[in-house]
Amino acid sequence: MTPTLQPATPLLHLGDYRRRSKTTYFNRAELDQLLGLYSRQVARGEWRDYAIDHRDGIAVFSVFRHTHETPLYAIAKYAGGRHGDEYVVFNGRQKLHASRSLGDVLRYFQKKLALVSSR
């Protein structure tokens, strides 16, 4: 009679313990809008670098004046809220503008550009 082998410890499936929220991404149309604004600002000499981060429930497009500094602005997409996606512009931890439309959020920069160019 051969002995049956049993595992010393019970097997755990890691997938059962992982968080269930999904990583959020910018879609192609959103990236086109973000990179359009970025290229205009680069042409004006205001911005020099950008980074895109994707995390659970949030995607962030950060822009920098200098590569090795903290972001000048961060545009965040919070996915799947009660009313759909929400977009927010941050300067550091300060919330500058929020909307359910990326176009509305990016208009914040149009107003800012209009003020700067009229001086």
C-alpha positions as CSV (number, residue, x, y, z in Angstrom):
1,M,0.0,0.0,0.0
2,T,1.5,3.4,-1.0
3,P,0.8,6.4,1.1
4,T,-1.1,9.3,-0.5
5,L,0.8,12.6,-0.6
6,Q,-1.0,15.7,0.7
7,P,0.4,19.2,0.5
8,A,1.9,20.5,3.8
9,T,-0.1,23.7,3.5
10,P,-3.3,24.5,1.6
11,L,-3.0,26.0,-1.8
12,L,-4.2,29.6,-2.2
13,H,-5.2,31.2,-5.5
14,L,-3.7,34.7,-5.6
15,G,-6.4,35.8,-8.0
16,D,-9.0,35.4,-5.3
17,Y,-7.2,37.9,-3.1
18,R,-6.2,40.6,-5.6
19,R,-8.1,43.8,-5.7
20,R,-10.9,43.8,-8.1
21,S,-10.6,47.4,-9.5
22,K,-9.3,47.7,-13.0
23,T,-6.4,49.9,-14.2
24,T,-7.6,53.1,-15.9
25,Y,-6.2,54.3,-19.2
26,F,-6.6,57.3,-21.5
27,N,-8.3,56.3,-24.7
28,R,-7.0,57.4,-28.1
29,A,-9.2,60.5,-28.4
30,E,-8.2,61.6,-24.9
31,L,-4.5,61.2,-25.7
32,D,-5.0,63.2,-28.9
33,Q,-6.5,66.1,-26.9
34,L,-3.8,65.9,-24.1
35,L,-0.9,65.7,-26.6
36,G,-2.4,68.5,-28.7
37,L,-2.3,70.8,-25.6
38,Y,1.1,69.5,-24.7
39,S,2.6,70.3,-28.2
40,R,1.1,73.8,-28.1
41,Q,2.7,74.5,-24.7
42,V,6.0,73.0,-25.9
43,A,5.9,75.3,-28.9
44,R,5.4,78.3,-26.5
45,G,8.3,77.1,-24.4
46,E,6.2,76.5,-21.3
47,W,6.4,72.8,-21.0
48,R,9.3,70.4,-21.7
49,D,8.4,66.9,-20.6
50,Y,5.4,64.7,-19.8
51,A,4.6,61.4,-18.0
52,I,1.6,59.1,-18.1
53,D,0.8,57.0,-15.1
54,H,-1.9,54.3,-15.0
55,R,-3.1,53.0,-11.6
56,D,-6.2,51.3,-10.2
57,G,-9.1,53.6,-11.0
58,I,-6.9,56.6,-12.1
59,A,-4.9,57.6,-15.1
60,V,-2.6,60.7,-14.8
61,F,-1.0,62.9,-17.5
62,S,1.6,65.0,-15.8
63,V,3.5,67.9,-17.4
64,F,6.9,69.3,-16.4
65,R,8.7,72.6,-17.0
66,H,12.0,70.8,-16.3
67,T,12.5,67.1,-16.5
68,H,13.9,66.6,-13.0
69,E,11.3,68.6,-11.1
70,T,7.8,67.9,-9.7
71,P,5.0,68.1,-12.2
72,L,3.8,71.6,-13.1
73,Y,0.3,70.3,-13.7
74,A,-1.4,66.8,-13.5
75,I,-4.5,66.0,-15.4
76,A,-6.2,63.0,-13.7
77,K,-8.9,60.7,-15.1
78,Y,-11.0,59.0,-12.4
79,A,-12.9,56.1,-13.9
80,G,-16.2,54.7,-13.1
81,G,-17.7,57.1,-10.6
82,R,-21.4,57.4,-10.0
83,H,-21.8,59.7,-13.0
84,G,-19.1,58.2,-15.2
85,D,-15.5,59.4,-15.6
86,E,-14.3,62.6,-13.9
87,Y,-11.3,64.7,-15.0
88,V,-9.4,66.9,-12.6
89,V,-6.5,69.4,-13.1
90,F,-4.0,69.6,-10.2
91,N,-1.1,71.9,-9.4
92,G,0.7,69.9,-6.7
93,R,-2.1,68.9,-4.3
94,Q,-4.3,71.9,-5.2
95,K,-7.3,71.0,-7.3
96,L,-7.7,73.7,-10.0
97,H,-10.6,72.5,-12.1
98,A,-12.9,69.4,-12.3
99,S,-15.4,68.2,-14.9
100,R,-16.9,65.1,-16.4
101,S,-15.6,66.2,-19.8
102,L,-11.9,66.3,-20.7
103,G,-12.6,69.1,-23.1
104,D,-14.0,71.2,-20.3
105,V,-10.9,70.5,-18.1
106,L,-8.5,71.4,-20.9
107,R,-10.4,74.7,-21.5
108,Y,-8.9,75.7,-18.1
109,F,-5.6,76.0,-20.0
110,Q,-7.2,78.0,-22.8
111,K,-8.4,80.6,-20.3
112,K,-5.0,80.6,-18.7
113,L,-3.3,81.1,-22.1
114,A,-5.6,83.9,-23.0
115,L,-4.7,85.8,-19.8
116,V,-1.0,85.3,-20.4
117,S,-1.0,86.3,-24.1
118,S,-3.1,89.5,-23.5
119,R,-0.4,91.0,-21.2
